Amino acid sequence: MPEDINALKARCTIPGFKGMHADMTCLGFRYQEGSVFHTDKPAVRCRSGFHYCGLPLNVWDYYDPGRNNRFFSVLAEPTDEDGMSCHDTKSATQTLYVQQELTVEDLIEEHCGLADDTHYKPGAPDETVVLRSGVYVVAKTEYWLCFAVADGPSSAAVTTGCCSMSAVRHMSSAALTRGHSSIALAVNVCSYAKAAGPRSCAVVLNEGSKAETSGVGSVASAQCRKGVVVCSGDCSVGILGNGIAEISGSDSVLVIYCVDKNTRLRLRPGTVLVWIMHSDGGIMAWIAGKDIRPNTDGIYTQEILEAARARKEKQNG
C-alpha cells in the first residue's frame, strides 16, 4: 500500500551514505534508487539489518572508489539495536530509504559540508589553509598557488585554483584539484585522487585506490593491488601497479609493474606499454594496436600480455 511506503519513509530521519556494487547489490541484496526497504530482523551491525555510514568517505572502507562501485545518499530509521551513533563508521537499521546516487566528487563535497570545525578563512591568493585532524578533517582552498592538507581518520582535501596542491594521508581519504599545474596526492587504503587540468598529476599509493586525470600533460599513478587509473589527454602518462587502466590521448605512455588476472587495459592505439617484471627484472615494451592487439572487446588482458611476452622472448631467443 502507498500509505505503508510513506509511513516507512517517515521513519527514516537519520542521513547517511551507502556503497554498493555496480549492479546495486550489497551482500547479495539488490537495492533500488528512490525505494525504501524494511526488515523485521533486528538491526545488528555486521549481522542483520541494512547498513550505512554516517560519514561520506567512510563508505570507501567497504566499497572503494574504483571497480565501478556506486554510492548513494540514504535516510535510516533510528535504532538502538546496534549501540552505535550515526557518526560511527558503520551503523545498522531496520528501515532504509535509498535517496539518490552520488559521484565521488559529491561524496567529497558532502564530507566538506559536514565538517563542524573547519576554521576555513578566505585570504590572499597564496595563503595556505590547513585544517584540524579529527573525525571530519577537511582542508580546502580556492585560490591560486594554494596548498591544502588533510590528515585524519576520514579526510578530504580540495583545491580549485591554478598551481594548487591537495594532499591526504589516511584511510578513507580524498584529494581533488581542478586547476592548471595542480597535484593531488592520496596515500592510504581506499584513497581517491583526481587532478583535472593541463599538466596535472594525481598519485595514489595503496590498495583500493583510484587516480584520475584529464588534460594535456597529465600523469596518473595508482601503484596498488586494486589500482584503477583513468588518464585522458595528450602526452599523458599512466603508471599502474595492477587493476584497470583506461588511457586515451596521443603519445600516451602506460607503465605496468605487474600483470595478473585482474589486469584489464583499455588503450588508445599508439599508446606505449612498458611492462616492468619484478621477478626477473626484465623490461618489455609494445605499441598498442601495432605490436600487440586487444581482444574483440578492445581489452588487453593478462593472457594477451603473457602471450606477447612469450613471443618477444622467443624472438630474442
Secondary structure as GFF3:
##gff-version 3
##sequence-region A 1 317
A	DSSP	alpha_helix	2	11	.	.	.	ID=ss1
A	DSSP	beta_strand	14	20	.	.	.	ID=ss2
A	DSSP	beta_strand	25	26	.	.	.	ID=ss3
A	DSSP	beta_strand	29	30	.	.	.	ID=ss4
A	DSSP	beta_strand	36	38	.	.	.	ID=ss5
A	DSSP	beta_strand	50	52	.	.	.	ID=ss6
A	DSSP	three_ten_helix	56	61	.	.	.	ID=ss7
A	DSSP	beta_strand	70	76	.	.	.	ID=ss8
A	DSSP	beta_strand	91	93	.	.	.	ID=ss9
A	DSSP	beta_strand	95	102	.	.	.	ID=ss10
A	DSSP	alpha_helix	104	114	.	.	.	ID=ss11
A	DSSP	beta_strand	129	130	.	.	.	ID=ss12
A	DSSP	beta_strand	138	141	.	.	.	ID=ss13
A	DSSP	beta_strand	147	150	.	.	.	ID=ss14
A	DSSP	beta_strand	156	159	.	.	.	ID=ss15
A	DSSP	beta_strand	165	168	.	.	.	ID=ss16
A	DSSP	beta_strand	174	177	.	.	.	ID=ss17
A	DSSP	beta_strand	183	186	.	.	.	ID=ss18
A	DSSP	beta_strand	192	196	.	.	.	ID=ss19
A	DSSP	beta_strand	201	204	.	.	.	ID=ss20
A	DSSP	beta_strand	210	214	.	.	.	ID=ss21
A	DSSP	beta_strand	219	222	.	.	.	ID=ss22
A	DSSP	beta_strand	228	232	.	.	.	ID=ss23
A	DSSP	beta_strand	237	240	.	.	.	ID=ss24
A	DSSP	beta_strand	244	248	.	.	.	ID=ss25
A	DSSP	beta_strand	253	256	.	.	.	ID=ss26
A	DSSP	beta_strand	264	267	.	.	.	ID=ss27
A	DSSP	beta_strand	272	276	.	.	.	ID=ss28
A	DSSP	beta_strand	283	287	.	.	.	ID=ss29
A	DSSP	alpha_helix	302	316	.	.	.	ID=ss30
###
